[in-house]
Amino acid sequence: MIVVVGRVRSDPDKREALVRIGQAVAVASRAETGCISYRLYEDTAVKDEFVFVEEWETSEALQQHFATAHVREFMQAIPATIVSPPDVKFHTIASSLDLADVSRG
C-alpha cells in the first residue's frame, strides 16, 4: 500500500476555494480503481492548514491516478489557493494491522 500525505497552507481569502478544489479531487479519486481512501482534513492546531491523506493499493494505481484529468485540474488550480509550497510525502506500507489485531498481541 502507498500512503500519500500532503500538507498545504491556504491563503485565508481562498480557503473556501481550496476546500472546494480538494473535495472535488477527493470525490473523483475515490472512484478510481486502486484507491482505498482519499480524504481532506483541516488541521485544528495550525490555522489555515489542510492535510490530504490518500491510500492506494499499488504504486501502479497511484501512477494512473497522477495521469487523470481531475489531478491535472487540481494541480493547475491549487497554487492560487495556497501561500507556500505543499509538503508531500509518499510512504510505502509493508503491513497494516487493526487495533484489535494489535491488542491481541
Buried (B, 14 or more C-beta within 10 A) or exposed (E): BBBBEBBBBBBEEBBEBBBEBBEBBBEBBEEBEBBBEBBBEBEEEEEBBBBBBBBBEEEEBBEBBEEBEBBEBBEEBBEEBBEEEEEEEEEEEEEEEEEEEEEEE
